[in-house]
Amino acid sequence: MVDKQKFAFDKTNFILLAIGMVIVILGFVLMAGPSSTESVFQPDIFSVRRIKVAPVVCLFGFVFMIYAVLRKPKTKE
């Protein structure tokens, strides 16, 4: 039988890591959009969504993942 005390993470840690990864992916999706070329200028590259909102969403996702890694599993005594 496997002793659960030897694992560094429990089920909740993995769920929190997955949620953090989804938040980071959402931030990168928010950054996506048309790019400017030499012949066509896209003013959308300077939109608030791509410059301010998306990086903050990614940062929140990374901080959430750090919390998920540092969270101690509850011990059963």
C-alpha positions, 0 to 999 in steps of 0.5 A: 500500500502506498503511504500518502504522507510521502507525496509532496502534493495532494489532489487539491494541489494538482487541481490548483495547478491546473486552474493556474495553468488555465488562467495563464493560457487565457492570458496568452489567448487575450494577447493574441491578435493581428500583427502589424506588417511593413505594409499594413499597420494594425492599431489593435496592437496597442489595445488595453486588452493586449497591453494591460489586461492580458499580462495582469491575467498571466501574472495572476495565473503564475502567482496562483501556480506558485501558491499551489506549489507552496501549499502544504497538504493537510495531514491526517493524524 
